Amino acid sequence: MKTDPTDDLILRPARASDIPRIETLHLITFEDHRRRETGFDQTPFIDEFTAAIRAPDGARRVAVAERRGQFAGFVAWTILGSYWKGRTLAVNDLSVLPQHRGHGLGRHLLAAALSQAPRRTTTAIASLWPNNIAARELLRRTGFHEVDLPGPAIGYRKRL
């Protein structure tokens, strides 16, 4: 009998004790992008999210995946816009440790972020680098559609 690899998965809001693992995985992901993507010159941006873990700001949020009781990945997102004009949920970062990839954690993390969209959130967006094939496929499989962006990044959008 085959077991579901997500049976032992816990998704929860990030805590201050998660910050070192979140920062480390974010930096690992950035190094992967530098090796894989032509022209990738971005600087890590996780500090604004770790600051929001320590002192919630209402706009930035982070959720963590634990598998078998260990940190396995995270998703960071921002809520943009206003209640009256409609909001957008921007998926800013989604990373899973290499040893936990291929078990659906990315899909579960993305679903966790989207499920936290406040009332009157009409759209979810994400931007990715062209060679981030796994993330592009994840977004396509979960209903996001490619949109044009200026520059090398590829945009994705989903109506909620």
Buried (B, 14 or more C-beta within 10 A) or exposed (E): EEEEBBEBBEBEEBEEEBBEBBBBBBEEBBEBBEEEBEEBEEEEEBEEBBEBBEEEEEBBBBBBBBBEEEBBBBBBBBBBBEEEEEBBBBBBBBBBBEEBBEBBBBBBBBBBBBEBBEEEBEBBBBBBBEBBEEBBEBBEEBEBEEEEEEEEBBBBBBEB
